Amino acid sequence: MSSDRDRGRDHDRSSGRDGDRDRGREPLRSLLFVPGGKTGWLAKAEAAGADAAILDLEDAVPAGAKEAARKAVAEAVERAARAPGPMRLFVRINPLDRAAGWAGAEDLRAVAGPGLYGVVLPKVDHADDVRVADRLLAWCEREAGLPEGRIALVPLLETARGLREAYDIGRAAGRVAHLGALTAPGGDVERAVGYRWSPGGEETHHLRARVLLDARAAGSPHPVAGLWADVADLTGLRTFAERNRALGYEGMAVIHPSHVPVVNEVFSPDAGELARCERLVAAVEAAQARGEGAVLFEGRMVDEAMAATARRALARRARRP
């Protein structure tokens, strides 16, 4: 009789988690929300330097405008396939449940195609929500002639249960990527958890840290945080972004083009940091050539573990400006 641990291994194999979990994913510093009915704003997102845009078919679109917005977003995805650019394209669909009239499933059918990098899934409560979305996406990929797993899935943790089960949600499908905690004043998460937003959002620090650990433990690549709701307060945005980077997040979701350059800068290593990484790698490799496992480098003891971290930062330099 198989144990729970054996069954977990079997599920991991069926989800494609034996190989590279990244599946071609890359770090995304800035993911800018764009209303689904305003696809013309994608040009502004690209001009701002956003690594990704999230076309929002859920909260940003009134009930009576859903069908028109879905059509506009599908056309935007088709244009992205014909003329791909550096900006990745996501679509936040409507929930995959009866209460939403299964609008989310119609969204998936309309937008799944070569121009789509990923789907943002709202109101995720538990791993079964992800598994349903994973199966539907696999069907859409077959219909579109895409390899299974090509489209990334970003579950939004907007309920207390979803936040509590972030680890299981992250493990539920191999396509889950960029999982993180998107806290903000007002909105779904504040209502679900009950915190009261302070000027710097300090009361959500523990929540963001715990979800990040769950995402890392689940193997979900390149977690992102967010949101900063005060459009004009770029100083507060920078501080909040720096705290998220210090926790281990690799990017942030943002709501305004003016936030993109700040977030990109925070989540990009500067020239001094990269130069230090080069010196550290050289020092460790020189020590290894002498048969030494560790070496004193600029006042600190370093070894191969630190060199591996430095090499990772250097490897990313070539991917992003």
Helices and strands as residue ranges (DSSP letters): H 4-14, E 30-35, G 39-41, H 42-48, E 52-56, G 63-65, H 66-82, E 88-92, G 98-100, H 103-111, E 118-121, H 127-144, E 152-155, H 160-164, H 166-171, H 187-193, G 202-204, H 205-218, E 224-225, H 234-247, E 251-254, G 257-259, H 260-266, H 271-289, E 294-297, E 300-303, H 304-317
